[in-house]
Amino acid sequence: MNGVKRKGARSAKDIPIDILAQLNRGEIETANLVEWLAVDQKILLENLLKQHKRTSYLKSVLSKIGQLKKQTVNTVNEAIGTGLFEQVAQEDDKEFLAIMSNHTADLVRCWATYAIGKNENLNITETLNEIRFFSADKHFGVREISWIAVRNKINGDLENSVAILAEWTTSEDENIRRFATEATRPRGVWCAHIELLKQNPLLALPVLEPLKSDPAKYVQDSVGNWLNDASKTCPDFVKELCELWGKESGTKETNYIIKKALRTINKQ
């Protein structure tokens, strides 16, 4: 962002033409969700491939987008990420993957996460080791897509995933700590549910327990939302855990998490 923190427009129609053009050329990051939703990812893709002399990849990736039943920001993002991963893997183009992973444009970095999530040659340990870089990204969009990109793998190897992510809860970086809970939310946002955790949330206690009094509101919100998800299928588990946490830890942080966790239960 050239060292200047932009606030971003409050609606798509208010985005200056020159800013939107820069976003679509991949020259700057999106400043907020409004801009993130306004970027034309197909134009950004074409510009990226032209800039780095990879236009031979374009037809195949556009075909992926064309096959989508519903085109949303997230489905298009995944289609482009998946398509580029397939091209990069086919050509063994590690150089372009590195370019994408460190690109100025946040949406390009989002595409790079799918090279991890879609790579069946990576086991869950390797997958999480590689996605950790993106989980700590300074941009909110990359952080969100990073857990979405690997969630199916987490769901497919839940026991090992929880064991690894439990270690992430000790990180000094609140973004990495938040990834541990957000990636395992039973219901999640913009993604498939994790049925095993909906029915047996106790399995994720090694991730939740260390964060019950986390100093960062970003993490507190995620833990509270995790438990609120679980309360819709296992209300007794959530009530008992919140009661225990209330006794063990009387901090304002824990109380905040408990309030968020119980919001659905308290409405009933």
C-alpha positions in Angstrom: 0.0 0.0 0.0 3.0 2.2 -0.5 3.3 2.7 3.3 -0.1 4.5 3.4 -3.0 2.9 5.2 -6.2 3.5 3.2 -9.6 3.3 4.8 -11.3 2.1 1.7 -14.7 3.2 0.3 -17.9 2.4 2.2 -19.8 1.2 -0.9 -18.7 -0.2 -4.3 -20.0 2.8 -6.2 -17.7 5.1 -4.0 -14.5 3.3 -5.0 -12.4 5.8 -7.1 -11.9 4.6 -10.6 -8.1 4.8 -10.3 -8.2 2.7 -7.1 -10.3 0.0 -8.7 -8.0 0.0 -11.7 -5.0 -0.5 -9.5 -6.7 -3.3 -7.6 -7.6 -5.1 -10.8 -3.9 -4.7 -11.9 -2.7 -6.2 -8.6 -0.7 -3.1 -7.7 -2.3 -2.5 -4.3 -4.1 -4.5 -1.6 -7.8 -4.2 -0.9 -8.4 -1.9 2.1 -11.7 -3.4 3.3 -14.4 -5.9 2.5 -16.1 -3.6 0.1 -13.0 -3.4 -2.1 -12.4 -7.1 -1.7 -15.8 -7.9 -3.1 -15.4 -5.3 -5.9 -12.2 -6.7 -7.5 -12.8 -8.4 -10.8 -10.8 -11.5 -10.2 -10.9 -12.5 -13.9 -9.3 -9.2 -14.9 -6.8 -9.5 -12.1 -6.0 -13.0 -13.2 -5.4 -12.0 -16.8 -3.2 -9.0 -15.7 -1.2 -11.3 -13.4 -0.6 -13.8 -16.2 0.4 -11.2 -18.7 2.7 -9.5 -16.3 4.6 -12.7 -15.6 4.4 -14.2 -19.2 2.1 -17.1 -18.1 -0.8 -16.4 -20.5 -0.8 -20.0 -21.6 -2.4 -20.8 -18.2 -5.4 -18.5 -18.8 -7.7 -20.6 -20.9 -7.6 -23.6 -18.5 -8.3 -21.4 -15.5 -11.1 -19.5 -17.1 -12.6 -22.9 -18.0 -12.7 -23.7 -14.3 -14.6 -20.6 -13.6 -17.0 -21.3 -16.4 -17.8 -24.7 -14.9 -19.1 -23.2 -11.6 -22.8 -23.6 -10.9 -22.7 -20.4 -8.9 -20.1 -17.7 -9.2 -19.4 -15.9 -5.9 -16.2 -14.2 -4.7 -15.3 -17.4 -2.8 -16.2 -19.9 -5.5 -14.3 -17.9 -8.2 -11.4 -17.5 -5.8 -11.2 -21.2 -5.3 -11.6 -22.0 -9.0 -8.7 -19.7 -9.9 -6.6 -21.0 -7.1 -7.3 -24.6 -8.1 -6.7 -23.9 -11.8 -3.5 -22.1 -11.2 -2.3 -24.9 -8.9 -3.0 -27.5 -11.6 -1.0 -25.4 -14.1 1.9 -24.8 -11.8 2.0 -28.5 -10.8 1.9 -29.6 -14.5 4.7 -27.2 -15.5 6.6 -27.6 -12.2 6.5 -23.8 -12.0 7.8 -23.2 -8.5 8.9 -19.7 -9.5 5.3 -18.6 -10.3 4.0 -20.1 -7.1 6.6 -18.1 -5.1 5.5 -15.0 -7.0 1.9 -15.6 -6.1 2.7 -16.4 -2.4 4.4 -13.0 -1.9 2.4 -10.9 -4.3 1.3 -7.3 -3.4 -2.3 -8.1 -4.2 -4.1 -9.9 -1.4 -6.4 -11.8 -3.7 -3.4 -13.3 -5.6 -2.0 -14.5 -2.2 -5.4 -16.0 -1.6 -5.1 -18.0 -4.8 -1.7 -19.3 -3.7 -3.2 -20.9 -0.6 -5.1 -23.5 -2.8 -1.7 -24.8 -4.0 -1.5 -26.2 -0.4 -5.2 -27.1 0.1 -5.5 -28.9 -3.2 -2.1 -30.7 -3.1 -2.9 -34.3 -2.3 0.8 -35.1 -2.0 1.0 -33.1 1.3 -0.1 -34.9 4.5 -1.8 -32.9 7.2 1.4 -32.0 9.0 3.0 -30.7 5.8 -0.3 -28.9 4.9 -0.5 -27.1 8.1 3.2 -26.3 8.2 2.9 -24.6 4.8 -0.4 -22.8 5.4 1.0 -21.3 8.6 2.8 -18.6 6.6 -0.6 -17.5 5.2 -2.4 -17.8 8.5 -0.2 -14.9 9.8 -0.7 -12.7 6.7 -1.3 -9.0 7.5 -4.5 -9.0 5.3 -7.8 -10.2 6.6 -8.8 -11.8 3.3 -5.8 -14.0 3.0 -6.2 -15.1 6.6 -9.8 -16.1 6.0 -9.1 -18.0 2.7 -6.1 -19.7 4.3 -8.2 -21.8 6.6 -11.0 -22.3 4.1 -8.4 -23.7 1.6 -7.3 -26.4 4.0 -10.5 -27.1 5.9 -11.3 -30.3 4.0 -7.9 -31.7 4.8 -8.4 -30.8 8.5 -11.8 -32.5 8.5 -10.3 -35.5 6.9 -7.6 -36.0 9.6 -9.2 -34.3 12.6 -7.2 -36.0 15.3 -3.8 -35.1 13.9 -5.1 -31.6 13.0 -6.3 -30.8 16.5 -2.9 -32.0 18.0 -1.0 -29.7 15.6 -3.3 -26.7 16.0 -3.2 -27.1 19.8 0.5 -26.2 19.5 -0.4 -23.1 17.5 -2.4 -21.7 20.5 1.0 -20.8 22.1 2.1 -18.6 19.2 2.8 -15.0 20.0 0.9 -14.1 16.8 -2.8 -13.7 17.5 -3.6 -14.4 13.8 -2.0 -17.9 14.1 -3.9 -18.5 17.4 -7.1 -17.5 15.8 -6.5 -19.8 12.8 -6.5 -22.8 15.2 -10.1 -22.1 16.3 -11.5 -20.6 13.1 -10.3 -23.6 10.9 -12.0 -26.1 13.2 -15.3 -24.3 13.9 -18.1 -27.0 13.8 -20.3 -24.9 11.5 -17.8 -22.4 10.2 -18.6 -19.6 7.7 -18.6 -20.0 3.9 -17.7 -23.6 4.2 -18.9 -27.2 4.9 -19.6 -28.1 8.5 -17.4 -30.5 10.4 -20.0 -33.1 11.5 -17.7 -34.9 14.0 -17.2 -31.7 16.0 -20.9 -30.8 15.8 -21.6 -34.1 17.5 -18.5 -34.4 19.7 -17.0 -30.9 20.4 -15.0 -32.4 23.2 -12.5 -33.5 20.6 -11.4 -29.9 20.1 -10.8 -29.1 23.7 -7.0 -29.2 23.3 -7.4 -26.1 21.0 -10.1 -24.3 23.0 -8.8 -24.7 26.5 -5.5 -22.8 26.1 -7.4 -19.8 24.6 -10.1 -19.5 27.2 -8.6 -16.2 28.5 -6.8 -15.1 25.3 -5.8 -11.4 25.5 -6.7 -10.7 21.8 -10.4 -9.8 21.0 -9.8 -11.3 17.6 -9.2 -14.7 19.2 -11.9 -14.3 21.9 -14.5 -13.7 19.2 -13.4 -16.9 17.4 -13.5 -19.0 20.5 -16.9 -17.6 21.4 -18.2 -18.3 17.9 -16.7 -21.8 18.0 -18.6 -22.6 21.2 -21.8 -20.9 19.9 -21.6 -23.2 16.8 -21.3 -26.2 19.1 -24.2 -25.0 21.3 -26.6 -25.7 18.5 -26.0 -29.4 18.6 -24.5 -30.0 22.1 -25.8 -27.2 24.4 -25.0 -29.2 27.6 -21.4 -29.5 26.6 -21.1 -25.7 26.1 -23.0 -24.8 29.2 -20.9 -27.1 31.4 -17.6 -25.9 29.8 -18.6 -22.2 30.2 -19.6 -22.9 33.9 -16.2 -24.5 34.4 -14.3 -21.7 32.7 -16.2 -19.1 34.7 -15.0 -20.8 38.0 -11.5 -21.4 36.8 -10.9 -18.1 35.2 -12.7 -15.0 36.3 -11.0 -12.7 33.8 -12.9 -10.2 31.7 -11.5 -12.0 28.6 -13.1 -15.3 29.7 -16.4 -13.7 30.6 -16.5 -12.1 27.2 -16.0 -15.5 25.5 -18.6 -17.1 27.7 -21.2 -14.4 26.8 -20.6 -15.0 23.1 -20.6 -18.7 23.5 -24.0 -18.8 25.3 -25.8 -16.3 23.1 -27.9 -18.8 21.2 -28.7 -20.8 24.4 -29.7 -17.6 26.2 -32.1 -16.7 23.4 -34.0 -20.0 23.9 
